[in-house]
Amino acid sequence: MNRTCTRLLLASLLTSGPVMADDLFQWQNNSLTYLYGKDFQVNPRIQQTVTFEHADAWKYGDNFFFLDRIFYNGKEDSQSGPNTYYGEFSPRLSFGKIFDRKLEVGPIKDVLLAMTYEFGEGDNESYLIGPGFDLAIPGFDYFQLNFYNRHTEGPRAGDNVWQITPTWAYTLPVGSSDILIDGFIDWVVDNDSNAKGTYHANLHINPQIKYDLGKALNLGAKQLYVGVEYDYWKNKYGIEDSEGFKTNQSNTSFLLKYHF
């Protein structure tokens, strides 16, 4: 799939909600997040990020999209200058919904075809596809587990790389409000023996811990959150960590998030 076709698909799916019949479109949620953090690696150490997120479910699957605008607090990145952008579009097709059957076995609630398109400034694109599973795990609001075959283009290209991505959300009641713990893990398994060998195995763990400030202030539940985002990334961007160039990242950012 070339770049133009991918972006046309992204645009059509994200704008299809209003024209869908009521029995096709089920729900959607949008949010804006502000992050401020230090101790980043590879890029400038201090970063501020504004993120738009969109999630929806429809008759035959679900979609997730986010776009980051990242500012380097007055510093210059050697590749992108004082700021940059990065985004992902992740549509999934549900076999249970398509065939109108319950595909439930043990903790498995549904089986899906999971896809992701990653894009950023410059020659920085990846295409992922593989099986996905919705899991019923006690206590969790949701738990998804996706397995992707990953193709990375650009200077750190890599083919036939496998990535395992769980995503989750867990709500803890605290006094008159709640704490929401959600996030994802991207684990690109060992691929250093592949033909190109420039995209190394890496592990990215990214949970958010958020207090429902809107509920506490009687402004509406699940709308306004304040908290932190922790970001651990071993071999960031698939670049192997070394004494001369550190790519193992561990940092915590202040977070403010508004849903609409």
C-alpha positions as CSV (number, residue, x, y, z in Angstrom):
1,M,0.0,0.0,0.0
2,N,1.6,3.3,-1.0
3,R,1.6,6.5,1.0
4,T,-1.2,8.2,-0.9
5,C,-3.6,5.3,-0.7
6,T,-2.9,4.9,3.0
7,R,-3.6,8.5,3.8
8,L,-6.8,8.4,1.7
9,L,-8.0,5.3,3.7
10,L,-7.2,7.1,6.9
11,A,-9.1,10.2,5.9
12,S,-12.2,8.2,4.7
13,L,-12.4,6.1,7.8
14,L,-12.0,9.0,10.2
15,T,-14.7,11.0,8.5
16,S,-17.1,8.2,7.9
17,G,-18.9,8.4,11.2
18,P,-21.5,11.1,10.4
19,V,-22.6,9.4,7.2
20,M,-22.9,6.0,8.7
21,A,-26.4,4.6,9.4
22,D,-27.2,4.4,13.1
23,D,-26.9,0.6,13.0
24,L,-23.4,0.8,11.7
25,F,-21.9,3.5,14.0
26,Q,-21.8,2.5,17.7
27,W,-19.7,5.1,19.6
28,Q,-16.8,7.4,19.4
29,N,-14.5,9.4,21.8
30,N,-12.0,12.2,21.2
31,S,-9.5,13.8,23.5
32,L,-6.7,16.3,23.7
33,T,-3.7,15.7,26.0
34,Y,-0.8,17.9,27.1
35,L,2.4,16.4,28.3
36,Y,5.6,17.9,29.8
37,G,8.6,15.8,30.5
38,K,12.4,15.6,30.8
39,D,15.1,13.0,30.4
40,F,14.1,11.8,26.9
41,Q,16.8,10.1,24.8
42,V,17.8,10.4,21.1
43,N,15.7,13.6,20.7
44,P,16.2,16.7,22.9
45,R,15.9,16.0,26.6
46,I,13.0,18.3,27.4
47,Q,9.7,17.9,25.4
48,Q,6.2,19.2,25.4
49,T,3.6,17.2,23.5
50,V,0.0,18.0,22.4
51,T,-1.9,14.8,21.4
52,F,-5.2,14.4,19.6
53,E,-6.8,11.0,20.0
54,H,-9.8,9.4,18.4
55,A,-11.4,6.0,19.2
56,D,-14.6,4.5,17.8
57,A,-16.4,1.3,17.3
58,W,-18.7,0.4,14.4
59,K,-20.6,-2.6,13.1
60,Y,-17.6,-4.5,11.8
61,G,-14.7,-3.4,14.0
62,D,-13.0,-0.5,15.7
63,N,-10.5,2.3,15.0
64,F,-7.9,4.2,17.0
65,F,-6.0,7.2,15.8
66,F,-3.6,9.6,17.4
67,L,-1.4,12.5,16.3
68,D,1.4,14.0,18.4
69,R,2.8,17.4,18.0
70,I,6.1,17.5,19.8
71,F,8.0,20.6,20.8
72,Y,11.6,20.5,22.0
73,N,11.5,23.5,24.4
74,G,13.6,25.7,22.2
75,K,16.2,23.1,21.3
76,E,16.9,21.8,17.8
77,D,16.6,18.1,16.9
78,S,19.3,17.2,14.3
79,Q,16.6,15.6,12.0
80,S,13.4,17.6,12.5
81,G,14.3,21.0,13.9
82,P,12.5,22.6,17.0
83,N,9.4,20.5,16.7
84,T,8.0,17.4,14.9
85,Y,4.9,15.2,14.6
86,Y,4.1,11.5,14.8
87,G,0.9,9.5,14.4
88,E,-0.6,6.1,14.2
89,F,-3.8,4.8,12.7
90,S,-5.0,1.4,14.0
91,P,-8.1,-0.1,12.4
92,R,-9.3,-3.6,13.4
93,L,-11.9,-5.8,11.7
94,S,-13.9,-8.1,14.0
95,F,-14.6,-11.6,12.8
96,G,-17.2,-12.0,15.5
97,K,-19.1,-8.9,14.2
98,I,-18.6,-9.7,10.5
99,F,-19.9,-13.3,10.8
100,D,-22.4,-12.4,13.6
101,R,-21.0,-15.2,15.8
102,K,-19.6,-15.3,19.3
103,L,-16.0,-16.3,19.0
104,E,-15.5,-16.8,22.8
105,V,-13.0,-19.3,24.1
106,G,-11.8,-19.0,27.7
107,P,-10.7,-15.4,28.2
108,I,-11.0,-14.6,24.5
109,K,-14.0,-12.5,23.7
110,D,-13.4,-11.8,20.0
111,V,-10.8,-12.4,17.2
112,L,-9.9,-9.6,14.9
113,L,-7.6,-8.6,12.0
114,A,-5.4,-5.8,13.5
115,M,-3.6,-3.3,11.4
116,T,-1.5,-0.2,12.1
117,Y,0.0,2.6,10.0
118,E,2.7,4.6,11.7
119,F,3.9,7.9,10.2
120,G,6.2,10.7,11.1
121,E,8.3,13.5,9.7
122,G,10.6,12.6,6.8
123,D,11.0,9.0,5.6
124,N,9.5,7.4,8.6
125,E,6.7,5.0,8.0
126,S,5.7,1.5,9.2
127,Y,3.0,-1.0,8.2
128,L,1.7,-3.6,10.6
129,I,-0.8,-6.4,10.2
130,G,-1.7,-9.5,12.2
131,P,-4.2,-11.2,14.5
132,G,-5.8,-9.4,17.4
133,F,-7.8,-10.6,20.4
134,D,-10.2,-8.9,22.8
135,L,-9.8,-10.5,26.2
136,A,-12.0,-10.6,29.3
137,I,-9.8,-10.2,32.3
138,P,-11.4,-9.6,35.7
139,G,-11.2,-6.0,36.8
140,F,-10.1,-4.5,33.6
141,D,-12.3,-2.1,31.6
142,Y,-10.8,-3.6,28.5
143,F,-7.7,-5.7,27.5
144,Q,-6.6,-6.1,23.9
145,L,-3.7,-8.2,22.6
146,N,-2.5,-7.7,19.0
147,F,0.3,-9.6,17.2
148,Y,1.7,-7.8,14.1
149,N,4.1,-8.6,11.3
150,R,5.9,-5.3,11.0
151,H,7.5,-3.6,7.9
152,T,9.5,-0.5,8.7
153,E,10.7,1.9,5.9
154,G,13.3,4.6,6.0
155,P,16.8,4.6,7.5
156,R,16.0,1.9,10.1
157,A,14.2,-0.4,7.7
158,G,13.3,-4.0,8.8
159,D,11.2,-6.7,7.2
160,N,9.5,-9.8,8.8
161,V,9.7,-8.4,12.3
162,W,7.1,-9.4,14.8
163,Q,5.6,-7.0,17.4
164,I,3.4,-7.9,20.3
165,T,1.1,-5.1,21.6
166,P,-1.2,-5.4,24.6
167,T,-3.4,-2.4,25.5
168,W,-5.5,-2.0,28.6
169,A,-7.5,0.2,31.0
170,Y,-8.2,-0.4,34.7
171,T,-10.3,1.9,36.9
172,L,-9.7,2.2,40.7
173,P,-12.4,4.0,42.8
174,V,-10.7,6.5,45.1
175,G,-12.9,8.6,47.4
176,S,-15.4,10.6,45.4
177,S,-13.6,9.9,42.1
178,D,-11.5,7.4,40.2
179,I,-8.0,6.7,39.1
180,L,-7.7,5.4,35.6
181,I,-4.6,3.3,34.7
182,D,-4.3,2.7,30.9
183,G,-1.6,2.3,28.3
184,F,0.2,0.0,26.0
185,I,3.3,-2.1,25.5
186,D,5.0,-2.4,22.1
187,W,7.5,-5.4,22.1
188,V,9.4,-5.9,18.9
189,V,10.9,-9.3,19.4
190,D,14.4,-10.3,18.5
191,N,15.0,-9.6,14.8
192,D,18.7,-8.7,14.8
193,S,19.4,-11.7,12.4
194,N,17.0,-10.4,9.7
195,A,18.4,-9.5,6.3
196,K,18.6,-5.8,6.8
197,G,19.5,-5.8,10.5
198,T,19.1,-2.1,11.1
199,Y,15.9,-2.1,13.2
200,H,16.8,-3.7,16.5
201,A,14.5,-5.5,18.9
202,N,13.0,-3.0,21.3
203,L,10.5,-2.7,24.2
204,H,8.3,0.3,24.8
205,I,6.1,0.5,27.9
206,N,3.8,3.5,28.2
207,P,1.2,3.6,31.0
208,Q,-0.7,6.7,32.1
209,I,-2.0,7.1,35.7
210,K,-4.8,9.7,35.8
211,Y,-7.1,11.1,38.4
212,D,-10.6,11.9,37.3
213,L,-10.6,15.5,38.3
214,G,-13.8,16.3,36.4
215,K,-15.7,13.7,38.5
216,A,-14.2,15.0,41.8
217,L,-15.2,18.6,40.9
218,N,-18.7,17.6,39.7
219,L,-17.9,18.7,36.2
220,G,-18.7,15.4,34.6
221,A,-17.0,11.9,34.9
222,K,-14.5,10.7,32.4
223,Q,-13.9,14.1,30.9
224,L,-11.0,15.9,32.6
225,Y,-8.0,14.0,33.9
226,V,-4.7,15.0,35.6
227,G,-1.8,12.7,36.2
228,V,1.4,11.3,34.8
229,E,2.7,9.3,31.9
230,Y,5.6,7.0,32.4
231,D,7.7,6.1,29.3
232,Y,10.2,3.3,29.3
233,W,11.8,2.5,25.9
234,K,14.7,0.0,25.5
235,N,16.5,0.6,22.2
236,K,14.3,3.6,21.3
237,Y,13.2,3.7,17.6
238,G,14.9,0.3,17.2
239,I,18.4,1.9,17.7
240,E,20.7,-0.3,19.7
241,D,21.8,1.3,23.0
242,S,25.6,1.8,23.4
243,E,28.1,3.6,25.5
244,G,28.5,6.2,22.7
245,F,24.8,6.7,22.0
246,K,22.2,6.1,24.7
247,T,18.8,5.0,23.5
248,N,17.4,3.4,26.6
249,Q,14.8,5.9,27.9
250,S,13.0,6.2,31.2
251,N,11.1,9.3,32.1
252,T,7.9,10.6,33.6
253,S,5.8,13.4,32.2
254,F,3.1,15.6,33.7
255,L,-0.3,15.0,32.0
256,L,-3.5,16.9,31.5
257,K,-6.2,15.3,29.4
258,Y,-9.7,16.4,28.2
259,H,-12.2,14.2,26.5
260,F,-15.0,15.5,24.2
